[in-house]
Amino acid sequence: MSILLIGNAFALVGAILMIATGFLKKKNQILGVQIAQFSLMGIGNFLLGGISGAISNAVGILRNVVGFKREFTLPFKIFFIAVQAVLTVVFNTVGILGWFPFVATVLFTWCMDTKDERVLKAAIIGGELLWAFYDFHFRNYASLTCDIFTIISNTVGIFMLMGNKREAEIAE
């Protein structure tokens, strides 16, 4: 079996777990499933040559482990962003494209505690667009497919939230 198939198989199982987190309601359940997701997607990225993507997944694992124990404060955000930046500088082998997972993760990490779901969904869309280009380059087709569906579902979600907000304003 080729590395391309094996890497995509790991990414596919990770993508399925990513979709499953949408149905979970408790923070610790979500963080736990994301740890498994990041592990599998990290292995997939590594096997497909996406080292900075694997780094992003590894930092996500550490971030979620901390999230189990502590509130995710600004110093923690800055710490994890700095760690990922240093690791990306050291291990990036594909130029600007290698920074796409970093920027995607920074967008999500920075917006994790927002109260406006539209802002979080916009950050997810921006991050997934970057991941889509990255995954396409490394032939991570399983993740790319999930990236596209995530972009679509979050775009629909923003429009639904905007419609709900308009309905609430009219009702007032």
PyMOL commands that place a pseudoatom at each C-alpha (Angstrom):
pseudoatom trace, name=CA, resn=MET, resi=1, chain=A, elem=C, hetatm=0, pos=[0.000, 0.000, 0.000]
pseudoatom trace, name=CA, resn=SER, resi=2, chain=A, elem=C, hetatm=0, pos=[1.374, 3.409, -0.900]
pseudoatom trace, name=CA, resn=ILE, resi=3, chain=A, elem=C, hetatm=0, pos=[2.199, 6.207, 1.534]
pseudoatom trace, name=CA, resn=LEU, resi=4, chain=A, elem=C, hetatm=0, pos=[-0.401, 8.342, -0.310]
pseudoatom trace, name=CA, resn=LEU, resi=5, chain=A, elem=C, hetatm=0, pos=[-3.173, 5.871, 0.581]
pseudoatom trace, name=CA, resn=ILE, resi=6, chain=A, elem=C, hetatm=0, pos=[-1.979, 5.311, 4.131]
pseudoatom trace, name=CA, resn=GLY, resi=7, chain=A, elem=C, hetatm=0, pos=[-1.648, 9.044, 4.806]
pseudoatom trace, name=CA, resn=ASN, resi=8, chain=A, elem=C, hetatm=0, pos=[-5.115, 9.691, 3.396]
pseudoatom trace, name=CA, resn=ALA, resi=9, chain=A, elem=C, hetatm=0, pos=[-6.559, 6.814, 5.433]
pseudoatom trace, name=CA, resn=PHE, resi=10, chain=A, elem=C, hetatm=0, pos=[-5.266, 8.382, 8.674]
pseudoatom trace, name=CA, resn=ALA, resi=11, chain=A, elem=C, hetatm=0, pos=[-6.560, 11.784, 7.545]
pseudoatom trace, name=CA, resn=LEU, resi=12, chain=A, elem=C, hetatm=0, pos=[-9.970, 10.327, 6.700]
pseudoatom trace, name=CA, resn=VAL, resi=13, chain=A, elem=C, hetatm=0, pos=[-10.448, 8.819, 10.155]
pseudoatom trace, name=CA, resn=GLY, resi=14, chain=A, elem=C, hetatm=0, pos=[-9.288, 12.118, 11.667]
pseudoatom trace, name=CA, resn=ALA, resi=15, chain=A, elem=C, hetatm=0, pos=[-11.751, 14.013, 9.447]
pseudoatom trace, name=CA, resn=ILE, resi=16, chain=A, elem=C, hetatm=0, pos=[-14.578, 11.739, 10.578]
pseudoatom trace, name=CA, resn=LEU, resi=17, chain=A, elem=C, hetatm=0, pos=[-13.686, 12.512, 14.190]
pseudoatom trace, name=CA, resn=MET, resi=18, chain=A, elem=C, hetatm=0, pos=[-13.629, 16.238, 13.323]
pseudoatom trace, name=CA, resn=ILE, resi=19, chain=A, elem=C, hetatm=0, pos=[-17.169, 15.950, 12.009]
pseudoatom trace, name=CA, resn=ALA, resi=20, chain=A, elem=C, hetatm=0, pos=[-18.208, 13.955, 15.100]
pseudoatom trace, name=CA, resn=THR, resi=21, chain=A, elem=C, hetatm=0, pos=[-17.092, 16.774, 17.421]
pseudoatom trace, name=CA, resn=GLY, resi=22, chain=A, elem=C, hetatm=0, pos=[-19.909, 18.855, 15.990]
pseudoatom trace, name=CA, resn=PHE, resi=23, chain=A, elem=C, hetatm=0, pos=[-22.375, 16.579, 17.785]
pseudoatom trace, name=CA, resn=LEU, resi=24, chain=A, elem=C, hetatm=0, pos=[-20.667, 16.722, 21.185]
pseudoatom trace, name=CA, resn=LYS, resi=25, chain=A, elem=C, hetatm=0, pos=[-21.890, 19.147, 23.836]
pseudoatom trace, name=CA, resn=LYS, resi=26, chain=A, elem=C, hetatm=0, pos=[-19.370, 18.989, 26.671]
pseudoatom trace, name=CA, resn=LYS, resi=27, chain=A, elem=C, hetatm=0, pos=[-16.069, 20.836, 26.377]
pseudoatom trace, name=CA, resn=ASN, resi=28, chain=A, elem=C, hetatm=0, pos=[-13.971, 17.958, 27.748]
pseudoatom trace, name=CA, resn=GLN, resi=29, chain=A, elem=C, hetatm=0, pos=[-15.584, 15.503, 25.309]
pseudoatom trace, name=CA, resn=ILE, resi=30, chain=A, elem=C, hetatm=0, pos=[-14.813, 17.838, 22.417]
pseudoatom trace, name=CA, resn=LEU, resi=31, chain=A, elem=C, hetatm=0, pos=[-11.223, 18.367, 23.582]
pseudoatom trace, name=CA, resn=GLY, resi=32, chain=A, elem=C, hetatm=0, pos=[-10.707, 14.614, 24.004]
pseudoatom trace, name=CA, resn=VAL, resi=33, chain=A, elem=C, hetatm=0, pos=[-12.040, 13.711, 20.573]
pseudoatom trace, name=CA, resn=GLN, resi=34, chain=A, elem=C, hetatm=0, pos=[-9.997, 16.549, 19.050]
pseudoatom trace, name=CA, resn=ILE, resi=35, chain=A, elem=C, hetatm=0, pos=[-6.861, 15.060, 20.606]
pseudoatom trace, name=CA, resn=ALA, resi=36, chain=A, elem=C, hetatm=0, pos=[-7.563, 11.800, 18.763]
pseudoatom trace, name=CA, resn=GLN, resi=37, chain=A, elem=C, hetatm=0, pos=[-8.453, 13.769, 15.603]
pseudoatom trace, name=CA, resn=PHE, resi=38, chain=A, elem=C, hetatm=0, pos=[-5.255, 15.837, 15.737]
pseudoatom trace, name=CA, resn=SER, resi=39, chain=A, elem=C, hetatm=0, pos=[-3.211, 12.687, 16.345]
pseudoatom trace, name=CA, resn=LEU, resi=40, chain=A, elem=C, hetatm=0, pos=[-4.597, 10.927, 13.278]
pseudoatom trace, name=CA, resn=MET, resi=41, chain=A, elem=C, hetatm=0, pos=[-4.497, 14.001, 11.055]
pseudoatom trace, name=CA, resn=GLY, resi=42, chain=A, elem=C, hetatm=0, pos=[-0.964, 14.737, 12.257]
pseudoatom trace, name=CA, resn=ILE, resi=43, chain=A, elem=C, hetatm=0, pos=[0.149, 11.245, 11.261]
pseudoatom trace, name=CA, resn=GLY, resi=44, chain=A, elem=C, hetatm=0, pos=[-1.559, 11.718, 7.885]
pseudoatom trace, name=CA, resn=ASN, resi=45, chain=A, elem=C, hetatm=0, pos=[0.149, 15.068, 7.346]
pseudoatom trace, name=CA, resn=PHE, resi=46, chain=A, elem=C, hetatm=0, pos=[3.532, 13.656, 8.361]
pseudoatom trace, name=CA, resn=LEU, resi=47, chain=A, elem=C, hetatm=0, pos=[3.207, 10.663, 6.024]
pseudoatom trace, name=CA, resn=LEU, resi=48, chain=A, elem=C, hetatm=0, pos=[2.213, 12.942, 3.140]
pseudoatom trace, name=CA, resn=GLY, resi=49, chain=A, elem=C, hetatm=0, pos=[5.156, 15.281, 3.758]
pseudoatom trace, name=CA, resn=GLY, resi=50, chain=A, elem=C, hetatm=0, pos=[3.146, 18.077, 5.391]
pseudoatom trace, name=CA, resn=ILE, resi=51, chain=A, elem=C, hetatm=0, pos=[5.493, 18.695, 8.297]
pseudoatom trace, name=CA, resn=SER, resi=52, chain=A, elem=C, hetatm=0, pos=[4.116, 22.104, 9.289]
pseudoatom trace, name=CA, resn=GLY, resi=53, chain=A, elem=C, hetatm=0, pos=[0.602, 20.606, 9.236]
pseudoatom trace, name=CA, resn=ALA, resi=54, chain=A, elem=C, hetatm=0, pos=[1.785, 17.826, 11.537]
pseudoatom trace, name=CA, resn=ILE, resi=55, chain=A, elem=C, hetatm=0, pos=[3.320, 20.477, 13.819]
pseudoatom trace, name=CA, resn=SER, resi=56, chain=A, elem=C, hetatm=0, pos=[0.014, 22.338, 13.879]
pseudoatom trace, name=CA, resn=ASN, resi=57, chain=A, elem=C, hetatm=0, pos=[-1.748, 19.135, 14.897]
pseudoatom trace, name=CA, resn=ALA, resi=58, chain=A, elem=C, hetatm=0, pos=[0.831, 18.403, 17.615]
pseudoatom trace, name=CA, resn=VAL, resi=59, chain=A, elem=C, hetatm=0, pos=[0.478, 21.894, 19.083]
pseudoatom trace, name=CA, resn=GLY, resi=60, chain=A, elem=C, hetatm=0, pos=[-3.307, 21.445, 18.971]
pseudoatom trace, name=CA, resn=ILE, resi=61, chain=A, elem=C, hetatm=0, pos=[-2.943, 18.297, 21.069]
pseudoatom trace, name=CA, resn=LEU, resi=62, chain=A, elem=C, hetatm=0, pos=[-0.889, 20.159, 23.688]
pseudoatom trace, name=CA, resn=ARG, resi=63, chain=A, elem=C, hetatm=0, pos=[-3.327, 23.102, 23.628]
pseudoatom trace, name=CA, resn=ASN, resi=64, chain=A, elem=C, hetatm=0, pos=[-6.256, 20.768, 24.281]
pseudoatom trace, name=CA, resn=VAL, resi=65, chain=A, elem=C, hetatm=0, pos=[-4.447, 18.946, 27.093]
pseudoatom trace, name=CA, resn=VAL, resi=66, chain=A, elem=C, hetatm=0, pos=[-3.973, 22.322, 28.787]
pseudoatom trace, name=CA, resn=GLY, resi=67, chain=A, elem=C, hetatm=0, pos=[-7.639, 23.089, 28.052]
pseudoatom trace, name=CA, resn=PHE, resi=68, chain=A, elem=C, hetatm=0, pos=[-8.646, 20.076, 30.149]
pseudoatom trace, name=CA, resn=LYS, resi=69, chain=A, elem=C, hetatm=0, pos=[-6.911, 21.500, 33.195]
pseudoatom trace, name=CA, resn=ARG, resi=70, chain=A, elem=C, hetatm=0, pos=[-7.099, 25.289, 32.885]
pseudoatom trace, name=CA, resn=GLU, resi=71, chain=A, elem=C, hetatm=0, pos=[-9.017, 28.195, 31.432]
pseudoatom trace, name=CA, resn=PHE, resi=72, chain=A, elem=C, hetatm=0, pos=[-7.582, 29.133, 28.040]
pseudoatom trace, name=CA, resn=THR, resi=73, chain=A, elem=C, hetatm=0, pos=[-6.324, 32.645, 28.824]
pseudoatom trace, name=CA, resn=LEU, resi=74, chain=A, elem=C, hetatm=0, pos=[-4.436, 35.189, 26.702]
pseudoatom trace, name=CA, resn=PRO, resi=75, chain=A, elem=C, hetatm=0, pos=[-1.006, 34.068, 28.019]
pseudoatom trace, name=CA, resn=PHE, resi=76, chain=A, elem=C, hetatm=0, pos=[-1.820, 30.485, 26.985]
pseudoatom trace, name=CA, resn=LYS, resi=77, chain=A, elem=C, hetatm=0, pos=[-2.913, 31.671, 23.538]
pseudoatom trace, name=CA, resn=ILE, resi=78, chain=A, elem=C, hetatm=0, pos=[0.311, 33.626, 23.071]
pseudoatom trace, name=CA, resn=PHE, resi=79, chain=A, elem=C, hetatm=0, pos=[2.409, 30.719, 24.365]
pseudoatom trace, name=CA, resn=PHE, resi=80, chain=A, elem=C, hetatm=0, pos=[0.920, 28.169, 21.948]
pseudoatom trace, name=CA, resn=ILE, resi=81, chain=A, elem=C, hetatm=0, pos=[1.087, 30.581, 19.019]
pseudoatom trace, name=CA, resn=ALA, resi=82, chain=A, elem=C, hetatm=0, pos=[4.765, 31.281, 19.818]
pseudoatom trace, name=CA, resn=VAL, resi=83, chain=A, elem=C, hetatm=0, pos=[5.610, 27.568, 20.128]
pseudoatom trace, name=CA, resn=GLN, resi=84, chain=A, elem=C, hetatm=0, pos=[3.997, 26.821, 16.785]
pseudoatom trace, name=CA, resn=ALA, resi=85, chain=A, elem=C, hetatm=0, pos=[5.726, 29.801, 15.156]
pseudoatom trace, name=CA, resn=VAL, resi=86, chain=A, elem=C, hetatm=0, pos=[9.160, 28.645, 16.339]
pseudoatom trace, name=CA, resn=LEU, resi=87, chain=A, elem=C, hetatm=0, pos=[8.536, 25.054, 15.237]
pseudoatom trace, name=CA, resn=THR, resi=88, chain=A, elem=C, hetatm=0, pos=[7.266, 26.248, 11.848]
pseudoatom trace, name=CA, resn=VAL, resi=89, chain=A, elem=C, hetatm=0, pos=[10.381, 28.398, 11.344]
pseudoatom trace, name=CA, resn=VAL, resi=90, chain=A, elem=C, hetatm=0, pos=[12.606, 25.425, 12.175]
pseudoatom trace, name=CA, resn=PHE, resi=91, chain=A, elem=C, hetatm=0, pos=[10.793, 22.673, 10.237]
pseudoatom trace, name=CA, resn=ASN, resi=92, chain=A, elem=C, hetatm=0, pos=[8.970, 24.387, 7.359]
pseudoatom trace, name=CA, resn=THR, resi=93, chain=A, elem=C, hetatm=0, pos=[10.238, 23.030, 4.050]
pseudoatom trace, name=CA, resn=VAL, resi=94, chain=A, elem=C, hetatm=0, pos=[7.694, 24.462, 1.588]
pseudoatom trace, name=CA, resn=GLY, resi=95, chain=A, elem=C, hetatm=0, pos=[7.984, 28.237, 1.935]
pseudoatom trace, name=CA, resn=ILE, resi=96, chain=A, elem=C, hetatm=0, pos=[4.860, 30.351, 2.315]
pseudoatom trace, name=CA, resn=LEU, resi=97, chain=A, elem=C, hetatm=0, pos=[2.574, 27.324, 1.971]
pseudoatom trace, name=CA, resn=GLY, resi=98, chain=A, elem=C, hetatm=0, pos=[4.142, 25.872, 5.111]
pseudoatom trace, name=CA, resn=TRP, resi=99, chain=A, elem=C, hetatm=0, pos=[2.796, 28.868, 7.050]
pseudoatom trace, name=CA, resn=PHE, resi=100, chain=A, elem=C, hetatm=0, pos=[-0.826, 28.179, 6.079]
pseudoatom trace, name=CA, resn=PRO, resi=101, chain=A, elem=C, hetatm=0, pos=[-1.461, 25.706, 8.973]
pseudoatom trace, name=CA, resn=PHE, resi=102, chain=A, elem=C, hetatm=0, pos=[0.133, 28.194, 11.370]
pseudoatom trace, name=CA, resn=VAL, resi=103, chain=A, elem=C, hetatm=0, pos=[-2.110, 31.064, 10.257]
pseudoatom trace, name=CA, resn=ALA, resi=104, chain=A, elem=C, hetatm=0, pos=[-5.175, 28.784, 10.273]
pseudoatom trace, name=CA, resn=THR, resi=105, chain=A, elem=C, hetatm=0, pos=[-4.431, 27.663, 13.818]
pseudoatom trace, name=CA, resn=VAL, resi=106, chain=A, elem=C, hetatm=0, pos=[-3.746, 31.220, 14.997]
pseudoatom trace, name=CA, resn=LEU, resi=107, chain=A, elem=C, hetatm=0, pos=[-7.120, 32.339, 13.594]
pseudoatom trace, name=CA, resn=PHE, resi=108, chain=A, elem=C, hetatm=0, pos=[-8.937, 29.589, 15.460]
pseudoatom trace, name=CA, resn=THR, resi=109, chain=A, elem=C, hetatm=0, pos=[-6.911, 29.892, 18.681]
pseudoatom trace, name=CA, resn=TRP, resi=110, chain=A, elem=C, hetatm=0, pos=[-7.408, 33.649, 18.832]
pseudoatom trace, name=CA, resn=CYS, resi=111, chain=A, elem=C, hetatm=0, pos=[-11.169, 33.397, 18.307]
pseudoatom trace, name=CA, resn=MET, resi=112, chain=A, elem=C, hetatm=0, pos=[-11.806, 30.377, 20.563]
pseudoatom trace, name=CA, resn=ASP, resi=113, chain=A, elem=C, hetatm=0, pos=[-13.310, 32.456, 23.354]
pseudoatom trace, name=CA, resn=THR, resi=114, chain=A, elem=C, hetatm=0, pos=[-15.436, 34.818, 21.238]
pseudoatom trace, name=CA, resn=LYS, resi=115, chain=A, elem=C, hetatm=0, pos=[-19.058, 35.244, 22.234]
pseudoatom trace, name=CA, resn=ASP, resi=116, chain=A, elem=C, hetatm=0, pos=[-20.166, 35.873, 18.619]
pseudoatom trace, name=CA, resn=GLU, resi=117, chain=A, elem=C, hetatm=0, pos=[-20.563, 32.548, 16.819]
pseudoatom trace, name=CA, resn=ARG, resi=118, chain=A, elem=C, hetatm=0, pos=[-20.317, 34.347, 13.470]
pseudoatom trace, name=CA, resn=VAL, resi=119, chain=A, elem=C, hetatm=0, pos=[-16.784, 35.481, 14.301]
pseudoatom trace, name=CA, resn=LEU, resi=120, chain=A, elem=C, hetatm=0, pos=[-15.768, 31.931, 15.228]
pseudoatom trace, name=CA, resn=LYS, resi=121, chain=A, elem=C, hetatm=0, pos=[-17.351, 30.534, 12.072]
pseudoatom trace, name=CA, resn=ALA, resi=122, chain=A, elem=C, hetatm=0, pos=[-15.604, 33.197, 9.949]
pseudoatom trace, name=CA, resn=ALA, resi=123, chain=A, elem=C, hetatm=0, pos=[-12.277, 32.221, 11.558]
pseudoatom trace, name=CA, resn=ILE, resi=124, chain=A, elem=C, hetatm=0, pos=[-13.019, 28.567, 10.793]
pseudoatom trace, name=CA, resn=ILE, resi=125, chain=A, elem=C, hetatm=0, pos=[-13.818, 29.419, 7.167]
pseudoatom trace, name=CA, resn=GLY, resi=126, chain=A, elem=C, hetatm=0, pos=[-10.600, 31.428, 6.787]
pseudoatom trace, name=CA, resn=GLY, resi=127, chain=A, elem=C, hetatm=0, pos=[-8.566, 28.674, 8.406]
pseudoatom trace, name=CA, resn=GLU, resi=128, chain=A, elem=C, hetatm=0, pos=[-10.161, 25.927, 6.337]
pseudoatom trace, name=CA, resn=LEU, resi=129, chain=A, elem=C, hetatm=0, pos=[-9.471, 27.856, 3.129]
pseudoatom trace, name=CA, resn=LEU, resi=130, chain=A, elem=C, hetatm=0, pos=[-5.791, 27.858, 4.068]
pseudoatom trace, name=CA, resn=TRP, resi=131, chain=A, elem=C, hetatm=0, pos=[-5.924, 24.169, 5.019]
pseudoatom trace, name=CA, resn=ALA, resi=132, chain=A, elem=C, hetatm=0, pos=[-7.626, 23.386, 1.678]
pseudoatom trace, name=CA, resn=PHE, resi=133, chain=A, elem=C, hetatm=0, pos=[-4.707, 24.823, -0.314]
pseudoatom trace, name=CA, resn=TYR, resi=134, chain=A, elem=C, hetatm=0, pos=[-2.243, 23.076, 1.980]
pseudoatom trace, name=CA, resn=ASP, resi=135, chain=A, elem=C, hetatm=0, pos=[-4.043, 19.717, 1.805]
pseudoatom trace, name=CA, resn=PHE, resi=136, chain=A, elem=C, hetatm=0, pos=[-4.360, 19.949, -1.990]
pseudoatom trace, name=CA, resn=HIS, resi=137, chain=A, elem=C, hetatm=0, pos=[-0.609, 20.553, -2.306]
pseudoatom trace, name=CA, resn=PHE, resi=138, chain=A, elem=C, hetatm=0, pos=[0.204, 17.474, -0.204]
pseudoatom trace, name=CA, resn=ARG, resi=139, chain=A, elem=C, hetatm=0, pos=[-2.475, 15.352, -1.900]
pseudoatom trace, name=CA, resn=ASN, resi=140, chain=A, elem=C, hetatm=0, pos=[-4.345, 14.980, 1.386]
pseudoatom trace, name=CA, resn=TYR, resi=141, chain=A, elem=C, hetatm=0, pos=[-7.621, 14.470, -0.438]
pseudoatom trace, name=CA, resn=ALA, resi=142, chain=A, elem=C, hetatm=0, pos=[-9.532, 13.118, 2.551]
pseudoatom trace, name=CA, resn=SER, resi=143, chain=A, elem=C, hetatm=0, pos=[-8.820, 16.273, 4.546]
pseudoatom trace, name=CA, resn=LEU, resi=144, chain=A, elem=C, hetatm=0, pos=[-9.397, 18.488, 1.505]
pseudoatom trace, name=CA, resn=THR, resi=145, chain=A, elem=C, hetatm=0, pos=[-12.895, 17.075, 1.101]
pseudoatom trace, name=CA, resn=CYS, resi=146, chain=A, elem=C, hetatm=0, pos=[-13.626, 17.753, 4.761]
pseudoatom trace, name=CA, resn=ASP, resi=147, chain=A, elem=C, hetatm=0, pos=[-12.155, 21.271, 4.415]
pseudoatom trace, name=CA, resn=ILE, resi=148, chain=A, elem=C, hetatm=0, pos=[-14.599, 22.039, 1.613]
pseudoatom trace, name=CA, resn=PHE, resi=149, chain=A, elem=C, hetatm=0, pos=[-17.616, 20.697, 3.520]
pseudoatom trace, name=CA, resn=THR, resi=150, chain=A, elem=C, hetatm=0, pos=[-16.548, 22.624, 6.615]
pseudoatom trace, name=CA, resn=ILE, resi=151, chain=A, elem=C, hetatm=0, pos=[-16.299, 25.858, 4.604]
pseudoatom trace, name=CA, resn=ILE, resi=152, chain=A, elem=C, hetatm=0, pos=[-19.758, 25.281, 3.135]
pseudoatom trace, name=CA, resn=SER, resi=153, chain=A, elem=C, hetatm=0, pos=[-21.412, 24.318, 6.434]
pseudoatom trace, name=CA, resn=ASN, resi=154, chain=A, elem=C, hetatm=0, pos=[-19.934, 27.278, 8.308]
pseudoatom trace, name=CA, resn=THR, resi=155, chain=A, elem=C, hetatm=0, pos=[-20.935, 29.673, 5.527]
pseudoatom trace, name=CA, resn=VAL, resi=156, chain=A, elem=C, hetatm=0, pos=[-24.499, 28.350, 5.732]
pseudoatom trace, name=CA, resn=GLY, resi=157, chain=A, elem=C, hetatm=0, pos=[-24.267, 28.631, 9.522]
pseudoatom trace, name=CA, resn=ILE, resi=158, chain=A, elem=C, hetatm=0, pos=[-23.326, 32.317, 9.309]
pseudoatom trace, name=CA, resn=PHE, resi=159, chain=A, elem=C, hetatm=0, pos=[-26.289, 33.023, 7.049]
pseudoatom trace, name=CA, resn=MET, resi=160, chain=A, elem=C, hetatm=0, pos=[-28.570, 31.130, 9.426]
pseudoatom trace, name=CA, resn=LEU, resi=161, chain=A, elem=C, hetatm=0, pos=[-27.260, 33.131, 12.385]
pseudoatom trace, name=CA, resn=MET, resi=162, chain=A, elem=C, hetatm=0, pos=[-27.736, 36.367, 10.457]
pseudoatom trace, name=CA, resn=GLY, resi=163, chain=A, elem=C, hetatm=0, pos=[-31.306, 35.344, 9.618]
pseudoatom trace, name=CA, resn=ASN, resi=164, chain=A, elem=C, hetatm=0, pos=[-31.987, 34.498, 13.275]
pseudoatom trace, name=CA, resn=LYS, resi=165, chain=A, elem=C, hetatm=0, pos=[-30.603, 37.867, 14.338]
pseudoatom trace, name=CA, resn=ARG, resi=166, chain=A, elem=C, hetatm=0, pos=[-32.829, 39.698, 11.832]
pseudoatom trace, name=CA, resn=GLU, resi=167, chain=A, elem=C, hetatm=0, pos=[-35.882, 37.731, 13.036]
pseudoatom trace, name=CA, resn=ALA, resi=168, chain=A, elem=C, hetatm=0, pos=[-35.078, 38.602, 16.642]
pseudoatom trace, name=CA, resn=GLU, resi=169, chain=A, elem=C, hetatm=0, pos=[-34.712, 42.297, 15.748]
pseudoatom trace, name=CA, resn=ILE, resi=170, chain=A, elem=C, hetatm=0, pos=[-38.055, 42.281, 13.908]
pseudoatom trace, name=CA, resn=ALA, resi=171, chain=A, elem=C, hetatm=0, pos=[-39.767, 40.576, 16.858]
pseudoatom trace, name=CA, resn=GLU, resi=172, chain=A, elem=C, hetatm=0, pos=[-38.568, 43.330, 19.202]
for i in range(1, 172): cmd.bond("trace and resi %d" % i, "trace and resi %d" % (i + 1))
show_as sticks, trace
zoom trace
